[in-house]
């Protein structure tokens, strides 16, 4: 099982990640996903650089 740590914001743009978690779609592909709430893209960058997150989401422009 592979693991991924994803930073998400509490906005509608991240609903697809939450829905996939709820439906077990990541797990069915052999991936354990853990989320961490971040306050924006700028807050996610240091976490990505330090390896605390594998991926981060923020507002789309």
PQR file with spaces between the fields and no chain letter, atoms N, CA, C, O and H, PARSE charges and radii, in Angstrom:
ATOM       1  N    UNK     1       0.847   -1.177    0.000 -0.4000 1.5000
ATOM       2  CA   UNK     1       0.000    0.000    0.000 -0.0000 2.0000
ATOM       3  C    UNK     1       0.892    1.240    0.000  0.5500 1.7000
ATOM       4  O    UNK     1       1.798    1.358    0.826 -0.5500 1.4000
ATOM       5  N    UNK     2       0.639    2.146   -0.910 -0.4000 1.5000
ATOM       6  CA   UNK     2       1.370    3.415   -0.971 -0.0000 2.0000
ATOM       7  C    UNK     2       0.620    4.464   -0.164  0.5500 1.7000
ATOM       8  O    UNK     2      -0.598    4.383   -0.004 -0.5500 1.4000
ATOM       9  H    UNK     2      -0.096    2.050   -1.580  0.4000 1.0000
ATOM      10  N    UNK     3       1.349    5.441    0.339 -0.4000 1.5000
ATOM      11  CA   UNK     3       0.767    6.497    1.164 -0.0000 2.0000
ATOM      12  C    UNK     3       0.982    7.850    0.501  0.5500 1.7000
ATOM      13  O    UNK     3       2.011    8.084   -0.132 -0.5500 1.4000
ATOM      14  H    UNK     3       2.338    5.507    0.208  0.4000 1.0000
ATOM      15  N    UNK     4       0.006    8.738    0.650 -0.4000 1.5000
ATOM      16  CA   UNK     4       0.122   10.109    0.156 -0.0000 2.0000
ATOM      17  C    UNK     4      -0.481   11.046    1.192  0.5500 1.7000
ATOM      18  O    UNK     4      -1.541   10.776    1.757 -0.5500 1.4000
ATOM      19  H    UNK     4      -0.831    8.548    1.164  0.4000 1.0000
ATOM      20  N    UNK     5       0.213   12.143    1.426 -0.4000 1.5000
ATOM      21  CA   UNK     5      -0.272   13.167    2.339 -0.0000 2.0000
ATOM      22  C    UNK     5      -0.634   14.394    1.510  0.5500 1.7000
ATOM      23  O    UNK     5       0.215   14.965    0.825 -0.5500 1.4000
ATOM      24  H    UNK     5       1.074   12.362    0.967  0.4000 1.0000
ATOM      25  N    UNK     6      -1.911   14.794    1.579 -0.4000 1.5000
ATOM      26  CA   UNK     6      -2.430   15.856    0.726 -0.0000 2.0000
ATOM      27  C    UNK     6      -2.920   17.024    1.578  0.5500 1.7000
ATOM      28  O    UNK     6      -3.699   16.839    2.513 -0.5500 1.4000
ATOM      29  H    UNK     6      -2.600   14.331    2.135  0.4000 1.0000
ATOM      30  N    UNK     7      -2.459   18.213    1.249 -0.4000 1.5000
ATOM      31  CA   UNK     7      -2.941   19.420    1.909 -0.0000 2.0000
ATOM      32  C    UNK     7      -4.147   19.946    1.155  0.5500 1.7000
ATOM      33  O    UNK     7      -4.081   20.155   -0.056 -0.5500 1.4000
ATOM      34  H    UNK     7      -1.826   18.363    0.490  0.4000 1.0000
ATOM      35  N    UNK     8      -5.245   20.161    1.857 -0.4000 1.5000
ATOM      36  CA   UNK     8      -6.452   20.674    1.221 -0.0000 2.0000
ATOM      37  C    UNK     8      -6.972   21.891    1.971  0.5500 1.7000
ATOM      38  O    UNK     8      -6.713   22.072    3.161 -0.5500 1.4000
ATOM      39  H    UNK     8      -5.299   19.992    2.841  0.4000 1.0000
ATOM      40  N    UNK     9      -7.702   22.708    1.254 -0.4000 1.5000
ATOM      41  CA   UNK     9      -8.370   23.850    1.870 -0.0000 2.0000
ATOM      42  C    UNK     9      -9.834   23.479    2.070  0.5500 1.7000
ATOM      43  O    UNK     9     -10.336   22.551    1.436 -0.5500 1.4000
ATOM      44  H    UNK     9      -7.913   22.562    0.288  0.4000 1.0000
ATOM      45  N    UNK    10     -10.501   24.185    2.930 -0.4000 1.5000
ATOM      46  CA   UNK    10     -11.918   23.916    3.177 -0.0000 2.0000
ATOM      47  C    UNK    10     -12.767   24.726    2.198  0.5500 1.7000
ATOM      48  O    UNK    10     -13.532   25.608    2.586 -0.5500 1.4000
ATOM      49  H    UNK    10     -10.093   24.939    3.445  0.4000 1.0000
ATOM      50  N    UNK    11     -12.603   24.393    0.906 -0.4000 1.5000
ATOM      51  CA   UNK    11     -13.335   25.059   -0.165 -0.0000 2.0000
ATOM      52  C    UNK    11     -13.915   24.000   -1.091  0.5500 1.7000
ATOM      53  O    UNK    11     -13.506   22.840   -1.053 -0.5500 1.4000
ATOM      54  H    UNK    11     -11.981   23.677    0.591  0.4000 1.0000
ATOM      55  N    UNK    12     -14.859   24.400   -1.916 -0.4000 1.5000
ATOM      56  CA   UNK    12     -15.545   23.462   -2.796 -0.0000 2.0000
ATOM      57  C    UNK    12     -14.600   22.815   -3.817  0.5500 1.7000
ATOM      58  O    UNK    12     -14.880   21.714   -4.291 -0.5500 1.4000
ATOM      59  H    UNK    12     -15.192   25.343   -1.947  0.4000 1.0000
ATOM      60  N    UNK    13     -13.504   23.466   -4.160 -0.4000 1.5000
ATOM      61  CA   UNK    13     -12.566   22.906   -5.136 -0.0000 2.0000
ATOM      62  C    UNK    13     -11.961   21.580   -4.696  0.5500 1.7000
ATOM      63  O    UNK    13     -11.469   20.824   -5.534 -0.5500 1.4000
ATOM      64  H    UNK    13     -13.277   24.360   -3.775  0.4000 1.0000
ATOM      65  N    UNK    14     -11.986   21.283   -3.413 -0.4000 1.5000
ATOM      66  CA   UNK    14     -11.385   20.038   -2.931 -0.0000 2.0000
ATOM      67  C    UNK    14     -12.413   18.932   -2.716  0.5500 1.7000
ATOM      68  O    UNK    14     -12.088   17.877   -2.172 -0.5500 1.4000
ATOM      69  H    UNK    14     -12.386   21.897   -2.733  0.4000 1.0000
ATOM      70  N    UNK    15     -13.647   19.168   -3.139 -0.4000 1.5000
ATOM      71  CA   UNK    15     -14.700   18.175   -2.932 -0.0000 2.0000
ATOM      72  C    UNK    15     -14.377   16.850   -3.627  0.5500 1.7000
ATOM      73  O    UNK    15     -14.757   15.790   -3.129 -0.5500 1.4000
ATOM      74  H    UNK    15     -13.911   20.026   -3.581  0.4000 1.0000
ATOM      75  N    UNK    16     -13.697   16.891   -4.746 -0.4000 1.5000
ATOM      76  CA   UNK    16     -13.385   15.638   -5.449 -0.0000 2.0000
ATOM      77  C    UNK    16     -12.468   14.744   -4.616  0.5500 1.7000
ATOM      78  O    UNK    16     -12.614   13.521   -4.633 -0.5500 1.4000
ATOM      79  H    UNK    16     -13.388   17.752   -5.151  0.4000 1.0000
ATOM      80  N    UNK    17     -11.537   15.336   -3.895 -0.4000 1.5000
ATOM      81  CA   UNK    17     -10.651   14.551   -3.027 -0.0000 2.0000
ATOM      82  C    UNK    17     -11.457   13.944   -1.882  0.5500 1.7000
ATOM      83  O    UNK    17     -11.317   12.758   -1.580 -0.5500 1.4000
ATOM      84  H    UNK    17     -11.419   16.329   -3.881  0.4000 1.0000
ATOM      85  N    UNK    18     -12.300   14.757   -1.244 -0.4000 1.5000
ATOM      86  CA   UNK    18     -13.112   14.258   -0.133 -0.0000 2.0000
ATOM      87  C    UNK    18     -14.082   13.172   -0.592  0.5500 1.7000
ATOM      88  O    UNK    18     -14.299   12.190    0.118 -0.5500 1.4000
ATOM      89  H    UNK    18     -12.414   15.720   -1.489  0.4000 1.0000
ATOM      90  N    UNK    19     -14.657   13.345   -1.761 -0.4000 1.5000
ATOM      91  CA   UNK    19     -15.585   12.349   -2.302 -0.0000 2.0000
ATOM      92  C    UNK    19     -14.865   11.031   -2.602  0.5500 1.7000
ATOM      93  O    UNK    19     -15.379    9.953   -2.304 -0.5500 1.4000
ATOM      94  H    UNK    19     -14.481   14.143   -2.338  0.4000 1.0000
ATOM      95  N    UNK    20     -13.680   11.129   -3.189 -0.4000 1.5000
ATOM      96  CA   UNK    20     -12.898    9.924   -3.479 -0.0000 2.0000
ATOM      97  C    UNK    20     -12.512    9.198   -2.195  0.5500 1.7000
ATOM      98  O    UNK    20     -12.517    7.968   -2.150 -0.5500 1.4000
ATOM      99  H    UNK    20     -13.262   12.005   -3.431  0.4000 1.0000
ATOM     100  N    UNK    21     -12.176    9.955   -1.149 -0.4000 1.5000
ATOM     101  CA   UNK    21     -11.864    9.338    0.142 -0.0000 2.0000
ATOM     102  C    UNK    21     -13.090    8.623    0.705  0.5500 1.7000
ATOM     103  O    UNK    21     -13.000    7.479    1.150 -0.5500 1.4000
ATOM     104  H    UNK    21     -12.171   10.955   -1.185  0.4000 1.0000
ATOM     105  N    UNK    22     -14.224    9.298    0.681 -0.4000 1.5000
ATOM     106  CA   UNK    22     -15.462    8.744    1.225 -0.0000 2.0000
ATOM     107  C    UNK    22     -15.876    7.473    0.497  0.5500 1.7000
ATOM     108  O    UNK    22     -16.343    6.519    1.119 -0.5500 1.4000
ATOM     109  H    UNK    22     -14.297   10.227    0.320  0.4000 1.0000
ATOM     110  N    UNK    23     -15.706    7.460   -0.816 -0.4000 1.5000
ATOM     111  CA   UNK    23     -16.112    6.299   -1.621 -0.0000 2.0000
ATOM     112  C    UNK    23     -15.047    5.202   -1.661  0.5500 1.7000
ATOM     113  O    UNK    23     -15.277    4.136   -2.232 -0.5500 1.4000
ATOM     114  H    UNK    23     -15.326    8.234   -1.322  0.4000 1.0000
ATOM     115  N    UNK    24     -13.894    5.457   -1.063 -0.4000 1.5000
ATOM     116  CA   UNK    24     -12.837    4.441   -1.042 -0.0000 2.0000
ATOM     117  C    UNK    24     -12.117    4.266   -2.364  0.5500 1.7000
ATOM     118  O    UNK    24     -11.517    3.219   -2.609 -0.5500 1.4000
ATOM     119  H    UNK    24     -13.707    6.323   -0.599  0.4000 1.0000
ATOM     120  N    UNK    25     -12.166    5.271   -3.216 -0.4000 1.5000
ATOM     121  CA   UNK    25     -11.555    5.145   -4.548 -0.0000 2.0000
ATOM     122  C    UNK    25     -10.033    5.068   -4.492  0.5500 1.7000
ATOM     123  O    UNK    25      -9.422    4.325   -5.260 -0.5500 1.4000
ATOM     124  H    UNK    25     -12.653    6.122   -3.018  0.4000 1.0000
ATOM     125  N    UNK    26      -9.419    5.827   -3.594 -0.4000 1.5000
ATOM     126  CA   UNK    26      -7.960    5.750   -3.467 -0.0000 2.0000
ATOM     127  C    UNK    26      -7.542    4.380   -2.937  0.5500 1.7000
ATOM     128  O    UNK    26      -6.607    3.764   -3.449 -0.5500 1.4000
ATOM     129  H    UNK    26      -9.915    6.431   -2.970  0.4000 1.0000
ATOM     130  N    UNK    27      -8.236    3.917   -1.921 -0.4000 1.5000
ATOM     131  CA   UNK    27      -7.912    2.628   -1.307 -0.0000 2.0000
ATOM     132  C    UNK    27      -8.045    1.488   -2.331  0.5500 1.7000
ATOM     133  O    UNK    27      -7.233    0.563   -2.340 -0.5500 1.4000
ATOM     134  H    UNK    27      -8.996    4.416   -1.505  0.4000 1.0000
ATOM     135  N    UNK    28      -9.057    1.560   -3.180 -0.4000 1.5000
ATOM     136  CA   UNK    28      -9.252    0.501   -4.181 -0.0000 2.0000
ATOM     137  C    UNK    28      -8.110    0.461   -5.189  0.5500 1.7000
ATOM     138  O    UNK    28      -7.914   -0.547   -5.867 -0.5500 1.4000
ATOM     139  H    UNK    28      -9.717    2.312   -3.172  0.4000 1.0000
ATOM     140  N    UNK    29      -7.361    1.549   -5.289 -0.4000 1.5000
ATOM     141  CA   UNK    29      -6.195    1.608   -6.176 -0.0000 2.0000
ATOM     142  C    UNK    29      -4.892    1.361   -5.423  0.5500 1.7000
ATOM     143  O    UNK    29      -3.807    1.528   -5.980 -0.5500 1.4000
ATOM     144  H    UNK    29      -7.520    2.368   -4.738  0.4000 1.0000
ATOM     145  N    UNK    30      -5.000    0.961   -4.147 -0.4000 1.5000
ATOM     146  CA   UNK    30      -3.814    0.652   -3.355 -0.0000 2.0000
ATOM     147  C    UNK    30      -3.121    1.868   -2.768  0.5500 1.7000
ATOM     148  O    UNK    30      -1.920    1.835   -2.497 -0.5500 1.4000
ATOM     149  H    UNK    30      -5.881    0.825   -3.694  0.4000 1.0000
ATOM     150  N    UNK    31      -3.883    2.951   -2.569 -0.4000 1.5000
ATOM     151  CA   UNK    31      -3.302    4.190   -2.078 -0.0000 2.0000
ATOM     152  C    UNK    31      -4.008    4.640   -0.804  0.5500 1.7000
ATOM     153  O    UNK    31      -5.231    4.777   -0.771 -0.5500 1.4000
ATOM     154  H    UNK    31      -4.858    2.977   -2.789  0.4000 1.0000
ATOM     155  N    UNK    32      -3.224    4.867    0.234 -0.4000 1.5000
ATOM     156  CA   UNK    32      -3.760    5.421    1.471 -0.0000 2.0000
ATOM     157  C    UNK    32      -3.506    6.925    1.449  0.5500 1.7000
ATOM     158  O    UNK    32      -2.356    7.365    1.411 -0.5500 1.4000
ATOM     159  H    UNK    32      -2.230    4.756    0.208  0.4000 1.0000
ATOM     160  N    UNK    33      -4.569    7.701    1.472 -0.4000 1.5000
ATOM     161  CA   UNK    33      -4.460    9.158    1.410 -0.0000 2.0000
ATOM     162  C    UNK    33      -4.872    9.748    2.747  0.5500 1.7000
ATOM     163  O    UNK    33      -5.932    9.423    3.282 -0.5500 1.4000
ATOM     164  H    UNK    33      -5.503    7.344    1.503  0.4000 1.0000
ATOM     165  N    UNK    34      -4.034   10.610    3.278 -0.4000 1.5000
ATOM     166  CA   UNK    34      -4.339   11.359    4.491 -0.0000 2.0000
ATOM     167  C    UNK    34      -4.360   12.832    4.101  0.5500 1.7000
ATOM     168  O    UNK    34      -3.515   13.291    3.333 -0.5500 1.4000
ATOM     169  H    UNK    34      -3.173   10.874    2.844  0.4000 1.0000
ATOM     170  N    UNK    35      -5.332   13.569    4.636 -0.4000 1.5000
ATOM     171  CA   UNK    35      -5.416   14.984    4.314 -0.0000 2.0000
ATOM     172  C    UNK    35      -5.043   15.833    5.521  0.5500 1.7000
ATOM     173  O    UNK    35      -5.156   15.415    6.673 -0.5500 1.4000
ATOM     174  H    UNK    35      -6.019   13.197    5.260  0.4000 1.0000
ATOM     175  N    UNK    36      -4.601   17.018    5.211 -0.4000 1.5000
ATOM     176  CA   UNK    36      -4.269   18.012    6.237 -0.0000 2.0000
ATOM     177  C    UNK    36      -4.797   19.351    5.736  0.5500 1.7000
ATOM     178  O    UNK    36      -4.522   19.738    4.600 -0.5500 1.4000
ATOM     179  H    UNK    36      -4.509   17.357    4.275  0.4000 1.0000
ATOM     180  N    UNK    37      -5.544   20.052    6.560 -0.4000 1.5000
ATOM     181  CA   UNK    37      -6.091   21.347    6.163 -0.0000 2.0000
ATOM     182  C    UNK    37      -4.988   22.394    6.164  0.5500 1.7000
ATOM     183  O    UNK    37      -4.252   22.552    7.138 -0.5500 1.4000
ATOM     184  H    UNK    37      -5.768   19.738    7.483  0.4000 1.0000
ATOM     185  N    UNK    38      -4.894   23.110    5.037 -0.4000 1.5000
ATOM     186  CA   UNK    38      -3.940   24.213    4.930 -0.0000 2.0000
ATOM     187  C    UNK    38      -4.729   25.501    4.675  0.5500 1.7000
ATOM     188  O    UNK    38      -5.879   25.454    4.238 -0.5500 1.4000
ATOM     189  H    UNK    38      -5.492   22.982    4.246  0.4000 1.0000
ATOM     190  N    UNK    39      -4.116   26.630    4.945 -0.4000 1.5000
ATOM     191  CA   UNK    39      -4.798   27.923    4.825 -0.0000 2.0000
ATOM     192  C    UNK    39      -4.600   28.588    3.468  0.5500 1.7000
ATOM     193  O    UNK    39      -4.995   29.740    3.286 -0.5500 1.4000
ATOM     194  H    UNK    39      -3.182   26.669    5.300  0.4000 1.0000
ATOM     195  N    UNK    40      -4.009   27.898    2.532 -0.4000 1.5000
ATOM     196  CA   UNK    40      -3.803   28.457    1.199 -0.0000 2.0000
ATOM     197  C    UNK    40      -2.551   27.884    0.567  0.5500 1.7000
ATOM     198  O    UNK    40      -1.776   27.174    1.208 -0.5500 1.4000
ATOM     199  H    UNK    40      -3.689   26.963    2.679  0.4000 1.0000
ATOM     200  N    UNK    41      -2.369   28.207   -0.706 -0.4000 1.5000
ATOM     201  CA   UNK    41      -1.225   27.684   -1.439 -0.0000 2.0000
ATOM     202  C    UNK    41       0.107   28.058   -0.816  0.5500 1.7000
ATOM     203  O    UNK    41       1.022   27.237   -0.755 -0.5500 1.4000
ATOM     204  H    UNK    41      -2.998   28.784   -1.227  0.4000 1.0000
ATOM     205  N    UNK    42       0.217   29.301   -0.352 -0.4000 1.5000
ATOM     206  CA   UNK    42       1.472   29.754    0.258 -0.0000 2.0000
ATOM     207  C    UNK    42       1.793   28.969    1.523  0.5500 1.7000
ATOM     208  O    UNK    42       2.961   28.731    1.829 -0.5500 1.4000
ATOM     209  H    UNK    42      -0.527   29.968   -0.402  0.4000 1.0000
ATOM     210  N    UNK    43       0.764   28.569    2.253 -0.4000 1.5000
ATOM     211  CA   UNK    43       0.985   27.780    3.471 -0.0000 2.0000
ATOM     212  C    UNK    43       1.427   26.357    3.137  0.5500 1.7000
ATOM     213  O    UNK    43       2.105   25.714    3.939 -0.5500 1.4000
ATOM     214  H    UNK    43      -0.184   28.763    2.004  0.4000 1.0000
ATOM     215  N    UNK    44       1.049   25.865    1.966 -0.4000 1.5000
ATOM     216  CA   UNK    44       1.404   24.510    1.575 -0.0000 2.0000
ATOM     217  C    UNK    44       2.825   24.352    1.070  0.5500 1.7000
ATOM     218  O    UNK    44       3.393   23.264    1.161 -0.5500 1.4000
ATOM     219  H    UNK    44       0.499   26.387    1.314  0.4000 1.0000
ATOM     220  N    UNK    45       3.411   25.419    0.538 -0.4000 1.5000
ATOM     221  CA   UNK    45       4.739   25.317   -0.067 -0.0000 2.0000
ATOM     222  C    UNK    45       5.806   24.831    0.913  0.5500 1.7000
ATOM     223  O    UNK    45       6.543   23.906    0.571 -0.5500 1.4000
ATOM     224  H    UNK    45       2.949   26.302    0.464  0.4000 1.0000
ATOM     225  N    UNK    46       5.929   25.405    2.112 -0.4000 1.5000
ATOM     226  CA   UNK    46       6.945   24.889    3.037 -0.0000 2.0000
ATOM     227  C    UNK    46       6.701   23.432    3.428  0.5500 1.7000
ATOM     228  O    UNK    46       7.651   22.676    3.633 -0.5500 1.4000
ATOM     229  H    UNK    46       5.330   26.157    2.389  0.4000 1.0000
ATOM     230  N    UNK    47       5.433   23.038    3.532 -0.4000 1.5000
ATOM     231  CA   UNK    47       5.112   21.652    3.881 -0.0000 2.0000
ATOM     232  C    UNK    47       5.500   20.704    2.751  0.5500 1.7000
ATOM     233  O    UNK    47       5.957   19.590    3.005 -0.5500 1.4000
ATOM     234  H    UNK    47       4.662   23.651    3.366  0.4000 1.0000
ATOM     235  N    UNK    48       5.322   21.136    1.516 -0.4000 1.5000
ATOM     236  CA   UNK    48       5.750   20.332    0.366 -0.0000 2.0000
ATOM     237  C    UNK    48       7.271   20.214    0.324  0.5500 1.7000
ATOM     238  O    UNK    48       7.813   19.128    0.122 -0.5500 1.4000
ATOM     239  H    UNK    48       4.951   22.042    1.310  0.4000 1.0000
ATOM     240  N    UNK    49       7.946   21.332    0.514 -0.4000 1.5000
ATOM     241  CA   UNK    49       9.414   21.341    0.462 -0.0000 2.0000
ATOM     242  C    UNK    49      10.023   20.469    1.542  0.5500 1.7000
ATOM     243  O    UNK    49      11.054   19.836    1.318 -0.5500 1.4000
ATOM     244  H    UNK    49       7.505   22.215    0.678  0.4000 1.0000
ATOM     245  N    UNK    50       9.393   20.428    2.726 -0.4000 1.5000
ATOM     246  CA   UNK    50       9.951   19.652    3.830 -0.0000 2.0000
ATOM     247  C    UNK    50       9.547   18.182    3.784  0.5500 1.7000
ATOM     248  O    UNK    50      10.019   17.383    4.592 -0.5500 1.4000
ATOM     249  H    UNK    50       8.555   20.943    2.908  0.4000 1.0000
ATOM     250  N    UNK    51       8.674   17.820    2.841 -0.4000 1.5000
ATOM     251  CA   UNK    51       8.246   16.431    2.732 -0.0000 2.0000
ATOM     252  C    UNK    51       7.066   16.065    3.621  0.5500 1.7000
ATOM     253  O    UNK    51       6.685   14.897    3.691 -0.5500 1.4000
ATOM     254  H    UNK    51       8.290   18.469    2.184  0.4000 1.0000
ATOM     255  N    UNK    52       6.477   17.062    4.308 -0.4000 1.5000
ATOM     256  CA   UNK    52       5.325   16.784    5.155 -0.0000 2.0000
ATOM     257  C    UNK    52       4.057   16.562    4.332  0.5500 1.7000
ATOM     258  O    UNK    52       3.109   15.929    4.797 -0.5500 1.4000
ATOM     259  H    UNK    52       6.787   18.011    4.251  0.4000 1.0000
ATOM     260  N    UNK    53       4.050   17.087    3.107 -0.4000 1.5000
ATOM     261  CA   UNK    53       2.950   16.863    2.165 -0.0000 2.0000
ATOM     262  C    UNK    53       3.521   16.355    0.863  0.5500 1.7000
ATOM     263  O    UNK    53       4.627   16.729    0.470 -0.5500 1.4000
ATOM     264  H    UNK    53       4.820   17.601    2.729  0.4000 1.0000
ATOM     265  N    UNK    54       2.760   15.494    0.188 -0.4000 1.5000
ATOM     266  CA   UNK    54       3.137   15.034   -1.146 -0.0000 2.0000
ATOM     267  C    UNK    54       2.472   15.879   -2.218  0.5500 1.7000
ATOM     268  O    UNK    54       2.981   15.999   -3.333 -0.5500 1.4000
ATOM     269  H    UNK    54       1.862   15.191    0.507  0.4000 1.0000
ATOM     270  N    UNK    55       1.333   16.462   -1.874 -0.4000 1.5000
ATOM     271  CA   UNK    55       0.563   17.249   -2.822 -0.0000 2.0000
ATOM     272  C    UNK    55      -0.260   18.271   -2.030  0.5500 1.7000
ATOM     273  O    UNK    55      -0.645   18.018   -0.888 -0.5500 1.4000
ATOM     274  H    UNK    55       0.920   16.363   -0.969  0.4000 1.0000
ATOM     275  N    UNK    56      -0.523   19.417   -2.645 -0.4000 1.5000
ATOM     276  CA   UNK    56      -1.365   20.428   -1.995 -0.0000 2.0000
ATOM     277  C    UNK    56      -2.322   21.000   -3.028  0.5500 1.7000
ATOM     278  O    UNK    56      -1.989   21.109   -4.208 -0.5500 1.4000
ATOM     279  H    UNK    56      -0.210   19.622   -3.572  0.4000 1.0000
ATOM     280  N    UNK    57      -3.507   21.363   -2.572 -0.4000 1.5000
ATOM     281  CA   UNK    57      -4.483   21.993   -3.450 -0.0000 2.0000
ATOM     282  C    UNK    57      -4.755   23.403   -2.945  0.5500 1.7000
ATOM     283  O    UNK    57      -4.637   23.686   -1.753 -0.5500 1.4000
ATOM     284  H    UNK    57      -3.778   21.274   -1.614  0.4000 1.0000
ATOM     285  N    UNK    58      -5.117   24.276   -3.865 -0.4000 1.5000
ATOM     286  CA   UNK    58      -5.476   25.647   -3.497 -0.0000 2.0000
ATOM     287  C    UNK    58      -6.506   26.151   -4.497  0.5500 1.7000
ATOM     288  O    UNK    58      -6.968   25.397   -5.353 -0.5500 1.4000
ATOM     289  H    UNK    58      -5.212   24.046   -4.834  0.4000 1.0000
ATOM     290  N    UNK    59      -6.857   27.397   -4.389 -0.4000 1.5000
ATOM     291  CA   UNK    59      -7.855   27.971   -5.277 -0.0000 2.0000
ATOM     292  C    UNK    59      -7.385   27.946   -6.720  0.5500 1.7000
ATOM     293  O    UNK    59      -6.209   28.161   -7.015 -0.5500 1.4000
ATOM     294  H    UNK    59      -6.481   28.009   -3.693  0.4000 1.0000
ATOM     295  N    UNK    60      -8.327   27.679   -7.608 -0.4000 1.5000
ATOM     296  CA   UNK    60      -8.011   27.760   -9.046 -0.0000 2.0000
ATOM     297  C    UNK    60      -8.235   29.183   -9.491  0.5500 1.7000
ATOM     298  O    UNK    60      -9.110   29.877   -8.974 -0.5500 1.4000
ATOM     299  H    UNK    60      -9.282   27.504   -7.368  0.4000 1.0000
ATOM     300  N    UNK    61      -7.442   29.617  -10.451 -0.4000 1.5000
ATOM     301  CA   UNK    61      -7.649   30.969  -10.985 -0.0000 2.0000
ATOM     302  C    UNK    61      -8.292   30.898  -12.343  0.5500 1.7000
ATOM     303  O    UNK    61      -8.548   31.932  -12.960 -0.5500 1.4000
ATOM     304  H    UNK    61      -6.731   29.054  -10.871  0.4000 1.0000
